[in-house]
Amino acid sequence: METDLTASKRIPHERLVRFVEKSFEKLGLPEADARIAAEALAAADLRGVDTHGVIRFTPQAWYVKWLAEGSMTARPNIRIVTENASTALIDGDRGMGMVVGRRAMQLAMQKAKETGIGIVGVRNSRHYGMSAHYAMQALAHDMIGIAMTNASRQVVPTFGREARFGTNPICFAVPADQERPFVLDMATTTAAAGKLELAARLGKSIPSGWALNESAQSTDDPRVAQKARRLLPLGGSRESGSHKGYGLAILVEILCGVLTGTLTALNADQDPRGHFFGAIRVDAFRPLAEFKKDMDRLIHELRSTPPVEGESRVYVAGEIEFETEEERAERGIPLLPSVLKGLREVGAQLDVPYDLE
């Protein structure tokens, strides 16, 4: 069992995208959709969000399994259900969330360009990967991007002993001028579910406050936590503010589930998923140049905060991921031997040449 990331091998980003893209094509996705999905997964690994990258692309993991068994639609009929000048509701036909999500975010940005703000809800979709991948698409258009999704039941309410909702992540991406954009991408749990898988692969324990076992008691064993599916809301306990994480998670459930009609938290089954995307045109509120300069001032002020003893600096949301992306774009994406083994198995299963090592 791997004990740390030093066992990883560096894989060039574009080579990883090509392999996953060809694999998705063999699973039935059209060429363009296969590229979209592969880029979304690799983007997570590139930014260091390894829990939402190709670690999920193995024969028994989410995407390969769902497409092979037909519970995810490879060629979905994605359609607009309702629409007006600034809003829309899309039905994803149980398609790959990365493909559905890209179309929904593009529609939100189009509406924002025309009206100042665009909001698009999605129903009947499936897992869409890293939330930042969608919110950040707005940055190139000098817009504020918003992305969130509900998820399968694996989180207990504060004071609860059984799961009632998902990790329900939220992302906001805000442009700046000379500084890097502000990108807040967070689960509403103390730790994302994928961190349990990563800890298990690394042979590491998990901190108290992350999850409960099947008896609703705290556990530091990631495999026990995965089996129990009882993650804790952000904060971990009522004394540490878990009611706030609980409330945020249900807000996401309302926007992604109740508003779209997907209702994941109220269903016994784990899917489909609902998403919620937004785009805000900054210059609909104030001159863009002024806004971006003020964002620079805000970010600089935060980064210039003197750090506490033992820490070298203060970070702003998204900063670590941008630095990781730059380093991995140059040196390659580090993948654990167990992840590479899974990708080799995918290649063998789908008859796709494995050329990553």
C-alpha positions, 0 to 999 in steps of 0.5 A, a space after each residue: 500500500 502506498 504511504 505517500 505521494 513520493 511513489 507517484 509518477 509524473 504524467 504529462 497533462 495532454 497525454 493524460 487527456 488523450 488517453 481518457 478521451 479515447 477511453 470515453 469514445 470507446 465507452 460511447 461518447 461522441 468525440 467532442 463530448 469525450 474531449 470535454 469530459 477528459 479535459 474536466 477530469 484532467 483539469 482537477 488533477 492539474 489543479 491538485 484536486 486529485 479527489 475529482 480527477 482520474 482517480 475516479 476513472 477505473 473499471 469499477 469507479 464512477 464514470 467507466 462503470 456507469 457508462 458500461 452498465 448504461 446508468 449514465 447516458 453516453 449520448 444524452 438528449 440535453 434539452 431546455 425545459 423552461 427559459 426566459 431572458 435570464 434563466 433556464 432549466 435544462 434536463 440532462 437525460 442522465 448524461 455525463 455531468 461534465 458535458 451537461 454542465 459545460 452546456 449549462 454554464 455556457 448558457 448562463 454566460 450567454 444570458 449574462 452577456 445579454 441581461 447582466 446575469 444568467 442563472 441555469 438550473 439542471 435536473 436529471 444529470 450525473 456527477 460533474 466533477 470539480 465545481 471550479 471547472 465551471 465557475 472559472 469559465 466565467 473568468 475569461 469573460 470578466 464575469 463572476 462564475 457560480 457552480 454548485 451541485 447536490 450529491 448522493 446521500 452520505 452526510 448526516 445532519 447536525 445531531 443526526 446518526 443517518 445520512 440525509 444529503 450529500 457533500 453539496 459543493 459550492 464554487 464562486 470564481 471572481 476575476 481580478 486585475 494583476 492578482 490571480 482570480 479569487 476561486 472558492 471551491 468547497 464541499 459543505 462537509 468538513 472533508 470531501 468524500 474523495 479525500 476518504 478514497 485518497 487517504 485509503 490509497 495512501 494508507 493514512 488515517 483521517 482526522 476526527 470530525 470528518 466522518 462517523 462509522 456505522 454506529 454513528 461514532 467518530 472514526 479515523 479509518 477511511 475505509 470504515 468511513 467509506 462503508 458507513 457513508 456518514 460524513 459530517 457537515 463543515 465544522 464537524 460538531 455543533 460546538 465547532 459550527 457544524 450547523 453552519 455547514 449543515 445549513 449551507 448544504 441544504 441551501 445547495 440542496 434547495 437550489 440544485 434539488 428542490 428548485 430543479 425538481 431533482 430532489 436527490 436528498 429526498 430520494 432513496 437512490 443516489 442519482 440523478 443529480 441537480 446542478 446550479 450555475 450562475 454568471 454575473 457580468 461585473 460591468 452591469 454593476 460598476 466599471 469593470 476596471 475599477 472592480 478588478 483594481 479593487 479586487 487586487 487591493 482586497 487580495 493584496 491586503 489579505 495576502 499581506 497579513 502577517 502569518 502566525 508562528 510556524 506558517 510562512 504565508 497567508 493564502 487567498 482562495 484558489 491561490 494554492 490551486 493556481 500554483 499547483 496548476 503551474 507546477 504540474 503543467 510544467 512537470 506533469 501530473 503525479 499519479 499514484 501507482 494504484 491510479 495508474 494500475 486502474 488506468 491500465 485496466 481501463 485501457 485493457 478493458 476498452 482496447 485503448 493503447 496505454 501510453 502513460 508510462 
